[in-house]
Amino acid sequence: MSADFANLRKDIEMLNDSDADWIHLDIMDGVFVPNISFGFPVIEAVAKYAQKPLDVHLMIVEPQKFVKEVKAAGAYMMSVHYEACTHLHRTVQQIKAEGMKAGVTLNPHTPVSLLEDIINDVDMVLLMSVNPGFAGQKFIENTYKKVLRLKEIVLRRKADCLIEVDGGVNYDTAKKLFDCGADVLVSGNFIFNSNDPKEVISRLKNG
């Protein structure tokens, strides 16, 4: 979302040469969220040059219809929204059946307690720390409490599940999120709008 679409290969190669572990791709349909980003041809183009796993976040209605396409495009992790899936467990099973890691995403208003009965079936929970749809939004402070509550569920249920946070991640919020128990942080504008993106990535990751 925050990369230079006219020089996408250049930004991908920068990420390849950085301390980033994954490359996060936001797919938006203009229905589930009020914006449209890009689709499978762009994912395939990124996968062609990426040397890091692709973390694909679907902000779309009926994501279960596109599991095979996401896999074919080169995704490592496919995350779907709790709010967009009527049969979430079935969708998670579909994702895993295709050989991908399965993530479930929660919007800022959605309580983490709703994941109690599926936490042991997912590989990652993505907490949105902004309202999905647009880059560059202000971090929602309640996210820290949500990470703490989710970490308690993960530990109590002995789940093998990562906690990812997306939105408003900078030096200050990153440290607090790690302290609360987050495992994976997504950062866009803060990295790509900087003078030295690789240095920013290194500082975000290593403190």
C-alpha positions as CSV (number, residue, x, y, z in Angstrom):
1,M,0.0,0.0,0.0
2,S,2.7,2.5,0.9
3,A,5.3,1.4,-1.7
4,D,6.0,3.3,-4.9
5,F,3.8,1.5,-7.4
6,A,5.7,3.0,-10.3
7,N,8.9,1.6,-8.9
8,L,7.6,-1.5,-7.2
9,R,10.5,-3.8,-8.0
10,K,12.9,-1.2,-6.5
11,D,11.0,-1.2,-3.3
12,I,10.8,-5.0,-3.2
13,E,14.5,-5.2,-3.7
14,M,15.0,-2.8,-0.8
15,L,12.9,-5.0,1.4
16,N,14.8,-8.1,0.3
17,D,18.0,-6.3,1.4
18,S,16.5,-5.2,4.7
19,D,15.9,-6.8,8.1
20,A,12.2,-7.2,7.3
21,D,11.0,-10.8,7.7
22,W,7.8,-10.7,5.5
23,I,6.3,-8.4,2.9
24,H,2.7,-7.4,3.8
25,L,0.2,-7.0,1.0
26,D,-3.2,-5.3,1.6
27,I,-6.0,-6.4,-0.8
28,M,-9.0,-4.1,-0.7
29,D,-12.3,-4.5,-2.7
30,G,-14.1,-1.2,-2.1
31,V,-16.9,-3.1,-0.4
32,F,-15.6,-4.5,2.9
33,V,-13.4,-1.4,3.2
34,P,-13.9,2.0,1.5
35,N,-10.9,1.7,-0.8
36,I,-9.6,-0.4,-3.7
37,S,-5.9,-1.4,-3.7
38,F,-4.8,-4.2,-6.1
39,G,-5.4,-7.8,-7.0
40,F,-3.7,-11.1,-8.0
41,P,-1.6,-9.7,-10.9
42,V,0.2,-7.4,-8.5
43,I,0.7,-10.2,-5.9
44,E,2.2,-12.3,-8.7
45,A,4.5,-9.5,-9.7
46,V,5.6,-9.0,-6.2
47,A,6.2,-12.7,-5.7
48,K,8.4,-12.8,-8.8
49,Y,11.0,-10.6,-7.1
50,A,10.4,-11.0,-3.4
51,Q,12.9,-13.1,-1.4
52,K,10.8,-12.8,1.8
53,P,7.5,-14.6,2.4
54,L,4.3,-12.8,1.4
55,D,1.9,-11.9,4.2
56,V,-1.4,-11.4,2.3
57,H,-4.2,-9.6,4.1
58,L,-7.6,-9.8,2.4
59,M,-9.9,-6.9,3.3
60,I,-12.7,-8.2,1.1
61,V,-16.1,-9.8,1.3
62,E,-16.3,-13.5,0.8
63,P,-12.5,-14.2,0.9
64,Q,-13.2,-17.9,0.9
65,K,-13.8,-17.7,-2.8
66,F,-10.2,-16.7,-3.5
67,V,-8.1,-19.1,-1.4
68,K,-6.7,-21.0,-4.4
69,E,-6.0,-17.8,-6.2
70,V,-4.1,-16.4,-3.3
71,K,-2.0,-19.5,-3.0
72,A,-1.3,-19.6,-6.8
73,A,-0.2,-15.9,-6.6
74,G,2.5,-16.9,-4.1
75,A,1.2,-16.2,-0.6
76,Y,2.8,-17.7,2.5
77,M,0.2,-16.3,5.0
78,M,-3.4,-15.6,4.1
79,S,-5.3,-13.5,6.6
80,V,-9.1,-13.0,6.4
81,H,-11.4,-10.8,8.5
82,Y,-13.5,-12.3,11.2
83,E,-16.2,-9.8,10.2
84,A,-16.2,-11.0,6.6
85,C,-16.5,-14.8,7.2
86,T,-19.8,-16.4,8.1
87,H,-18.1,-19.8,8.3
88,L,-14.6,-18.8,9.7
89,H,-13.5,-22.3,10.7
90,R,-14.2,-23.7,7.2
91,T,-12.3,-20.8,5.6
92,V,-9.3,-21.4,7.9
93,Q,-9.4,-25.1,6.9
94,Q,-9.5,-24.1,3.2
95,I,-6.4,-21.9,3.7
96,K,-4.4,-24.6,5.4
97,A,-5.5,-27.3,2.9
98,E,-3.8,-25.1,0.2
99,G,-0.5,-25.2,2.2
100,M,-0.6,-21.7,3.5
101,K,-0.5,-20.4,7.0
102,A,-4.0,-19.1,8.2
103,G,-4.5,-15.8,9.9
104,V,-7.7,-14.2,11.2
105,T,-8.0,-10.4,11.4
106,L,-10.0,-8.3,13.8
107,N,-11.2,-4.7,13.2
108,P,-10.7,-2.3,16.1
109,H,-14.2,-2.7,17.4
110,T,-14.1,-6.5,17.4
111,P,-13.3,-8.1,20.8
112,V,-10.6,-10.7,21.0
113,S,-12.8,-12.9,23.2
114,L,-14.6,-14.0,20.0
115,L,-11.5,-16.0,19.0
116,E,-11.6,-18.4,22.1
117,D,-13.0,-21.3,20.1
118,I,-10.7,-21.0,17.1
119,I,-7.5,-19.7,18.5
120,N,-5.9,-23.2,18.4
121,D,-6.7,-23.6,14.7
122,V,-5.1,-20.4,13.4
123,D,-1.4,-19.6,12.9
124,M,-1.8,-15.8,13.5
125,V,-4.2,-13.2,14.7
126,L,-3.9,-9.8,13.0
127,L,-5.2,-6.9,15.2
128,M,-6.0,-3.8,13.2
129,S,-4.8,-0.7,15.2
130,V,-6.5,1.6,12.7
131,N,-9.7,1.3,10.8
132,P,-8.9,-0.7,7.7
133,G,-9.0,0.9,4.3
134,F,-6.4,3.7,4.2
135,A,-2.7,4.1,5.1
136,G,-1.3,6.7,7.4
137,Q,-4.0,6.7,10.1
138,K,-3.5,7.5,13.8
139,F,-2.8,4.5,16.1
140,I,-5.8,3.5,18.3
141,E,-4.6,3.4,21.9
142,N,-7.0,0.6,23.0
143,T,-4.9,-1.8,20.8
144,Y,-2.4,-2.2,23.7
145,K,-5.2,-3.6,25.9
146,K,-6.3,-5.9,23.1
147,V,-2.8,-7.3,22.6
148,L,-2.6,-8.0,26.3
149,R,-6.0,-9.8,26.3
150,L,-5.2,-11.8,23.2
151,K,-1.8,-12.8,24.7
152,E,-3.6,-14.1,27.8
153,I,-5.9,-16.2,25.6
154,V,-3.0,-17.6,23.5
155,L,-1.1,-18.6,26.6
156,R,-4.0,-20.0,28.5
157,R,-5.1,-22.1,25.5
158,K,-1.5,-23.1,24.7
159,A,-2.1,-21.9,21.1
160,D,0.7,-21.9,18.6
161,C,-0.4,-18.5,17.3
162,L,1.4,-15.3,16.4
163,I,0.0,-11.9,17.3
164,E,0.4,-9.3,14.5
165,V,-0.5,-5.6,14.7
166,D,-1.1,-3.4,11.6
167,G,-1.6,0.4,11.6
168,G,0.2,3.4,13.1
169,V,3.4,1.4,13.9
170,N,6.3,3.7,14.7
171,Y,9.3,3.6,17.1
172,D,7.1,4.5,20.1
173,T,4.1,2.2,19.4
174,A,6.4,-0.7,18.3
175,K,8.2,-0.9,21.6
176,K,4.9,-0.8,23.6
177,L,3.3,-3.4,21.3
178,F,6.3,-5.8,21.7
179,D,6.2,-5.2,25.5
180,C,2.4,-6.2,25.5
181,G,3.1,-9.4,23.7
182,A,2.9,-8.7,19.9
183,D,5.1,-10.9,17.7
184,V,4.7,-9.3,14.3
185,L,4.4,-5.6,13.4
186,V,3.3,-4.2,10.0
187,S,4.6,-0.7,9.1
188,G,4.0,1.1,5.8
189,N,4.1,4.9,5.6
190,F,6.5,5.2,8.5
191,I,9.0,3.1,6.6
192,F,8.5,4.2,3.0
193,N,8.2,8.0,3.8
194,S,11.5,8.0,5.6
195,N,14.9,9.0,4.2
196,D,16.4,5.6,5.1
197,P,13.8,2.8,5.0
198,K,16.3,0.0,5.8
199,E,17.5,1.8,8.9
200,V,13.9,2.4,10.0
201,I,13.1,-1.3,9.6
202,S,16.2,-2.3,11.5
203,R,15.3,0.1,14.4
204,L,11.7,-1.1,14.5
205,K,12.7,-4.7,14.7
206,N,15.8,-4.5,17.0
207,G,14.9,-1.5,19.1
